[in-house]
């Protein structure tokens, strides 16, 4: 059992270091994948990546074959648990080297690494299961069809050919931090970038003071895309069509349709005044990626209301008739 514990601890220590390193560096020639859960499938579809996987598996096979602890189960292991004789630098032969102390450190760090990797995997399956993990940037990108360790949804579950593609049930919000594909350094002050994240149209930008913000890309007046010429003045964003202005920090309405003269105020009078939608945003601890907190069920909720109204026009949405 100690042999097995040491082996799993070493694998998890390598895995945890790999999760950190891939945020900032990649092996040249291999595909770069920010989402570690899809890295295996992406690597398997790349010619160079497949060759690398074959090399890794071949090396593991040789090591496992040579040092397989087959007799350990009957108490006849011919070496100490975990000792593969690998010491090319002769560190163990040093004058002040304390073998027992180093073995204790290895087993402690291995156990901690196993807990860490298990926590990251658990948080991928159940978002928010591990407090503060989202802030490190190690949480994988969420998706509507969650898959584990690079498996696609078709591999994890076989859906019926007649599975419903829509629903009329009440869809609850599912708030998740998602990466935008942008880094904090990609944006200059007053610069704006439009993105569709988890079915939400958002506008990411910086104020004149360089503070990062994220707002809904559609003006609440008549749905004009703010990305088509909106101005950022201080911490205020101004709609390019009718000049409505909003605070980028709170979404609070400052001025409603002041331009052009007469036409703007008339069109504003026909629509109820609303604040601009605001999304929380942040930069990840590792890599500086910009992440936005969005409701990944927003699209499903909208479609559910659409189908409910459509079905109500023909009969009750529970399948009965009026």
Secondary structure, DSSP 8 states (H G I E B T S, - for coil): -HHHHHHHHHHHHHHHHHHHHTTT---TTS---S-GGGHHHHHHTSHHHHHHHHHHHHHHHHHHHHH--GGGGGT--SS-TT-----TT-GGGSTT--HHHHHHHHHHHHHHHHHHHHHHHHHHHSTTSSTTGGGGT-S----SS--STT--HHHH----TT--S---S-----EEEEEEEEEGGG--TT-EEEEEETTEEEEEEE-TT--EEEEESB-TTT--BTTTT-EEETTEEE-TTT--EEETTT--EEE----STTHHHHHHHTS------B--EEE-TTT-EEEEEEETTHHHHHHHHHHHHHHHTTS-TTS---
